[in-house]
Amino acid sequence: MSDLSETAEKTTEMTLWMHLDELRKRLMYSLFAIVVGVVIAIVFADFLLELLARPIGGYENLLSIQVTENFSVYFRVTLLGGFIIVLPFILIQLYLFIAPGLTQQERRWVLTAVPFATALFLTGAVFAYFVMLPAALPFLTEFPGPNVLPKWKDYVDFVTSLIFWIGLSFETPLIMFVLAKLGIVDAKGLLKFWRYAVILIAVIAAVATPTPDPINMVILMIPLLMLYFLGILLAYFARREKPTTEEKLD
């Protein structure tokens, strides 16, 4: 019996180390991919920097003070650009890590979700750039007081953070659909949770919204609420079972 227990413990230990080794491998692949993505983003760095400066009126409305400021901004923008470029590859690495614990059908659903996850992130990034920024910047720059001349680094930190976190928030319906497919959640339970979801979304909007006024907070809350209820609808279709032959005859 002692030999059997020792063998079981060794098997469990090996399995744990195998999982950790797999996680390390996937993280290394993802890190290497981000490095490649950053190199690609460097080619378009000038365009990306000019693109980020457009919502506030261009470089002439920004101020760079510190010696290292331009370098840190350059690195942050190319890092975000590189991440977006290789996002599908990173999602595939995540899929490969969790795939051994899934059934064949579950693997198919999770793998199918990869291109949709990329599309949703890009949709959120576009929403942040074309909707949130035009709504927030006038409020921030035209608020009563001295003329605002934002620091280049502070401005880019604010814009890239907004784009990144809103891009992630747009993944909500897809995550809900996949979790429903895996049997972790269902539409009925998510619908019962809607009051708490509204409070949680309000908190997220308050944190992610760059301005303290309720108008911009509502601008962000509306699509997040729509995405949550869309996720409930997708979760319903994900868990809806096909009728059996006997049910069809009835």
Secondary structure, DSSP 8 states (H G I E B T S, - for coil): -HHHHHHHHHHHHHHHHHHHHHHHHHHHHHHHHHHHHHHHHHHTHHHHHHHHHGGGTSGGG-B--STTHHHHHHHHHHHHHHHHHTHHHHHHHHHHHHGGGS-HHHHHHHHHHHHHHHHHHHHHHHHIIIIIHHHHHHHHHSSSSS----BHHHHHHHHHHHHHHHHHHTTHHHHHHHHHHTTS--HHHHHHTHHHHHHHHHHHHHHH-SSSSHHHHHHHHHHHHHHHHHHHHHHHHHH-----HHHHH-
